[in-house]
């Protein structure tokens, strides 16, 4: 069975409240969590340019675990009520 790539899109609904600095700090922590994981493709360059959303690709078999990590980091950054997370086939 072929694995499918899923695009995870984390949108910050009020980027003035979340601020670019906080969004990028969250993204850098997310990148650190996944940089050695071959089931996730996340680009540090995109995170460094992020203003209101962060995207990454994940294998469908790892989607639930990756979303758990996203939620854990949002909570750690006190941003759990500031983001909407969408997923779609890549």
Secondary structure as a PSIPRED ss2 file (coil, helix, strand):
# PSIPRED VFORMAT (PSIPRED V4.0)

   1 X C   1.000  0.000  0.000
   2 X C   1.000  0.000  0.000
   3 X C   1.000  0.000  0.000
   4 X C   1.000  0.000  0.000
   5 X E   0.000  0.000  1.000
   6 X E   0.000  0.000  1.000
   7 X E   0.000  0.000  1.000
   8 X E   0.000  0.000  1.000
   9 X E   0.000  0.000  1.000
  10 X E   0.000  0.000  1.000
  11 X E   0.000  0.000  1.000
  12 X E   0.000  0.000  1.000
  13 X C   1.000  0.000  0.000
  14 X C   1.000  0.000  0.000
  15 X H   0.000  1.000  0.000
  16 X H   0.000  1.000  0.000
  17 X H   0.000  1.000  0.000
  18 X H   0.000  1.000  0.000
  19 X C   1.000  0.000  0.000
  20 X H   0.000  1.000  0.000
  21 X H   0.000  1.000  0.000
  22 X H   0.000  1.000  0.000
  23 X H   0.000  1.000  0.000
  24 X H   0.000  1.000  0.000
  25 X H   0.000  1.000  0.000
  26 X H   0.000  1.000  0.000
  27 X H   0.000  1.000  0.000
  28 X H   0.000  1.000  0.000
  29 X H   0.000  1.000  0.000
  30 X H   0.000  1.000  0.000
  31 X H   0.000  1.000  0.000
  32 X H   0.000  1.000  0.000
  33 X H   0.000  1.000  0.000
  34 X H   0.000  1.000  0.000
  35 X C   1.000  0.000  0.000
  36 X C   1.000  0.000  0.000
  37 X C   1.000  0.000  0.000
  38 X C   1.000  0.000  0.000
  39 X C   1.000  0.000  0.000
  40 X E   0.000  0.000  1.000
  41 X E   0.000  0.000  1.000
  42 X C   1.000  0.000  0.000
  43 X C   1.000  0.000  0.000
  44 X H   0.000  1.000  0.000
  45 X H   0.000  1.000  0.000
  46 X H   0.000  1.000  0.000
  47 X H   0.000  1.000  0.000
  48 X H   0.000  1.000  0.000
  49 X H   0.000  1.000  0.000
  50 X C   1.000  0.000  0.000
  51 X C   1.000  0.000  0.000
  52 X C   1.000  0.000  0.000
  53 X E   0.000  0.000  1.000
  54 X E   0.000  0.000  1.000
  55 X E   0.000  0.000  1.000
  56 X E   0.000  0.000  1.000
  57 X E   0.000  0.000  1.000
  58 X E   0.000  0.000  1.000
  59 X E   0.000  0.000  1.000
  60 X H   0.000  1.000  0.000
  61 X H   0.000  1.000  0.000
  62 X H   0.000  1.000  0.000
  63 X H   0.000  1.000  0.000
  64 X H   0.000  1.000  0.000
  65 X H   0.000  1.000  0.000
  66 X H   0.000  1.000  0.000
  67 X H   0.000  1.000  0.000
  68 X H   0.000  1.000  0.000
  69 X H   0.000  1.000  0.000
  70 X H   0.000  1.000  0.000
  71 X H   0.000  1.000  0.000
  72 X H   0.000  1.000  0.000
  73 X H   0.000  1.000  0.000
  74 X H   0.000  1.000  0.000
  75 X H   0.000  1.000  0.000
  76 X H   0.000  1.000  0.000
  77 X C   1.000  0.000  0.000
  78 X C   1.000  0.000  0.000
  79 X C   1.000  0.000  0.000
  80 X C   1.000  0.000  0.000
  81 X C   1.000  0.000  0.000
  82 X C   1.000  0.000  0.000
  83 X E   0.000  0.000  1.000
  84 X E   0.000  0.000  1.000
  85 X E   0.000  0.000  1.000
  86 X E   0.000  0.000  1.000
  87 X E   0.000  0.000  1.000
  88 X E   0.000  0.000  1.000
  89 X E   0.000  0.000  1.000
  90 X C   1.000  0.000  0.000
